[in-house]
Amino acid sequence: MKFKRVNLFYYSPTHTTQKIVNEIAVGIGIDPMKIIENNLTYPEYADSLIEVEPHDLVVIAGPVYAGRIASEAIKRLETIKFAGNAAVLVAVYGNRNYDDALIDLREVAHHAGLRPIAAGAFIGEHSYSTKQFPTGRGRPDAEDKEAARDFGHQIYKKVQSLNTKEGLPEPAIPGTFPLPERRVIPPSFAETVFENCIECGRCQEVCPTGAVFFNKGYQTKPELCTICCACLKECPRHARVIKSEHVQKFREMLASNCAARKQPETFF
Ligand SMILES: Cc1cc2nc3c(=O)[nH]c(=O)nc-3n(C[C@H](O)[C@H](O)[C@H](O)COP(=O)(O)O)c2cc1C
């Protein structure tokens, strides 16, 4: 079997998922001109989508929130029209656990008529990680990126060895099925420390859900904030914070319980 292009679909507020899928694409070894990046992170993503063709290999990817793929990622993936493509499923998590996230992606794939041929769970710096309370700091690092490229290369080899009639078997993926109810993330939101803010607007630009607006300073609509931490990580003055006690406790728990390095896992 041959595919003509690699079509990447990902949601990635703090860019770790984006980095991993790009390394996978490099590992697949296709002409870079034939790698199509569909970044679903920002509200205007639909304006630049490129139509999926039947001979494209599709990669769908998103970050793990509370053991599942982030709901925003699922919602956006569900808007894409696929063409019965072979698909690679990728979950990126913050060195705690990916729990049922790959099952989430498998279900999205099945409902969209995609045929999963491989899956991988990779590690990115935890969105809540700080210098003082680090979890997965600096990941994906060089070793993770090499693992992602190697995964891409294995996908390429599998697809090449394929007799067009049989198709690749679907990978056995760890996780609970049927999927349980999503765990409720206690409500909290990111906000501005006005004394530190220089009003550059970066927080508004990088917010995936349009939760940040300007009204005598950058404010947040709490009901839209998914505490993805994009604004915290990108603010040049560290003027965006989450004040919630729950998040602070969680940050401390992660730094002490999830310090041991987890390794990427792949499934064929
Ligand atoms: C609300 C929320 C919940 C999260 N839950 C988990 C989790 O259950 N397990 C885990 O290992 N990491 C968890 N993370 C960390 C992210 O999965 C991780 O930082 C990921 O690399 C972020 O991807 P992105 O850079 O593409 O946005 C969570 C992050 C957020 C914001």
The ligand as an ORCA input file, in Angstrom:
! r2SCAN-3c Opt
* xyz 0 1
  C      -6.722     20.242     32.593
  C      -5.534     19.339     32.361
  C      -5.583     18.005     32.730
  C      -4.469     17.172     32.500
  N      -4.548     15.838     32.844
  C      -3.480     15.027     32.627
  C      -3.543     13.636     32.953
  O      -4.589     13.075     33.321
  N      -2.426     12.899     32.829
  C      -1.236     13.440     32.399
  O      -0.221     12.740     32.390
  N      -1.167     14.745     32.015
  C      -2.264     15.531     32.106
  N      -2.206     16.850     31.705
  C      -0.974     17.364     31.068
  C      -1.041     17.375     29.533
  O      -1.552     16.168     29.035
  C       0.361     17.565     28.966
  O       0.964     18.685     29.520
  C       0.396     17.679     27.458
  O       1.746     17.572     27.060
  C      -0.195     18.985     26.950
  O      -0.286     18.940     25.542
  P      -0.163     20.240     24.595
  O       1.228     20.794     24.834
  O      -0.270     19.679     23.224
  O      -1.209     21.207     24.987
  C      -3.295     17.692     31.908
  C      -3.256     19.056     31.537
  C      -4.373     19.855     31.749
  C      -4.320     21.297     31.305
*
